[in-house]
Amino acid sequence: MNATERKPNQEILQSLEGAAKVFVLGCQGCPIGCQTGGQPWLDEMKAMLAAGGKQVTGSALIDMICNKAIVGMKLGRFIDALTAAQVVLVGSCGVGVQAVGNMVGRLAVPAMNTLCMGDYQGLWPSNERCAECGECMLAQTGGLCPITLCAKSLVNGQCGGTGFKGQCEVSPEHPCGWHLIYERLKSLGRLDDMRRLQKPRDFRKREISDAYRHTIRWALEVAEDEQKSDKPQPVSK
Amino acid sequence: MSQLQQRLAAGQFVVTGEIGPPKGTNVGPVLHEAEHYLKGRVVAVNVTDIQTAVMRTGSMAMCKMLIDRGIEPVFQMVCRDRNRLALQSDLLSAAILGIENVLSLTGDHVVMGDHRDAKPVYDLDSVGLLQAMTRLESGTDMGCDFKGNPNQLDGVPKFFKGCCTTPCGPDPEAQVIKLEKKAAAGAQFVQTQAVYDPPVFEKFMKRIEHVKIPVLVGIVALKSAGMAKYMNRAVPGVQVPEALIKELTAAPKENLKKVSAQIAARLVRQMRPMCQGAHLMTLGWDDIVPDIIEQAGLKA
């Protein structure tokens, strides 16, 4: 299961700067187990956005938004509300945010930080990768992850190693992540997002947060571990 | 204040050179070349930092050896091999050795080099490294104490902070955006990736007119037609026009150094009105530097 934590509302509103109309999309997979998503989250987001002066053009909960086919299928009936929105606020792990960004012609903004992929990357593994960095910056990168797409995980833009076909210096098969981000932001008319000076990353965020340690899921895992430790241990002396 | 900074501040057109430390401890030949062909002819000499991820002797030690020989160094620093603790520590070490000019680079990926199984670091990127220098100059480091106050330094360094840009790459607009960020992070001068096409360079210079820092155009000596073709095929952001390849193909082998110097000097002459200096990368052919400078009509 992918563990997530909610981003502070203030950070979400900052990511939505300049976008008056927002579609809210939540994942009903892992965020339910983490107690970060689902209907309560959706209601809270809608109220928070309204209080922040945003118009919510529509909202939806989808079972596994890490899978692009499901996203495309399920979002079909929300097409008008999606088209009316400038930005899609996504409550899921980084894989889900990127899958949505790849399916809709709108900027996908993360409402959560991804802390831990648990066993595997979502129930429906797909091309999108998430590095569990804990400070999701997809809102500033057009919904494409520079941590996993860039071979150097650069946060401020491409290095000098971008080839003329948009490939990375590490291999002709490897597209330059920042070239993809640049093209995406250009097509979204959001190149200013790239102009923001990013701070060096905070690698403490990769640690499991106390919030996650207090979930039922975590308690269950710890209980299992404790049961194991009750079993007689081999004596080492 | 370093000579490089003073001359740029005075509005002089500057020329810098470059050396690469050896793989091993035999630093004699490269120091000899620097003393013989670069000293007194260029204002400062770049020392590459584990260039193309091929393990070598360190840049900082070579910089100090240049200082001891009366040559001003530009200490290249890449973000590939050190985290922010080591980078900041090395910046302080450089400062106490008298190194002022520091060039911040991302660094070629380890898979480009000869230790392909190594862990690439990139804790900071080239913008972050400039921020680190600026922070140290302000008397604190990037960390903080348990109350969240920045850590104070006992003795504060001063740098002349440089960065790099790629004028002839695939996404010039993205390069401009990154250069703006580098300037905002404290960059005081720019060296470019190799340029062989003056009209393309002129266009790029127009695009960065609003970034008010001096630009040294990068000139990589073309050693043969084969090398030029290889660069077109394999070196990102570098394009050698067909006309130059023809010129090199036509040159007799024993004349290649002369032709190489002629081309470099011509490029410097053509681009001199567009920028504030030239950075000559002769890749071991240091003996052609005097020739380039003379033919380009530049004085030391």
Interface residues (C-beta under 8 A of the other chain):
Chain A: A151 K152 S153 L154 V155 N156 G157 Q158 C159 G160 G161 T162 G163 F164 K165 G166 E169 V170 S171 W178 H179 Y182 K186 L191 M194 R195 L197 Q198 P200 R201 F203
Chain B: C79 R80 R84 T106 D108 H109 V111 M112 P120 Y122 D123 L124 D125 S126 V127 G128 Q131 M142 C164 T165 T166 G169 P170 D171 E173 A174 Q175 I177 K178 E180 K181 A184 A185 Q193 P236 G237 Q239
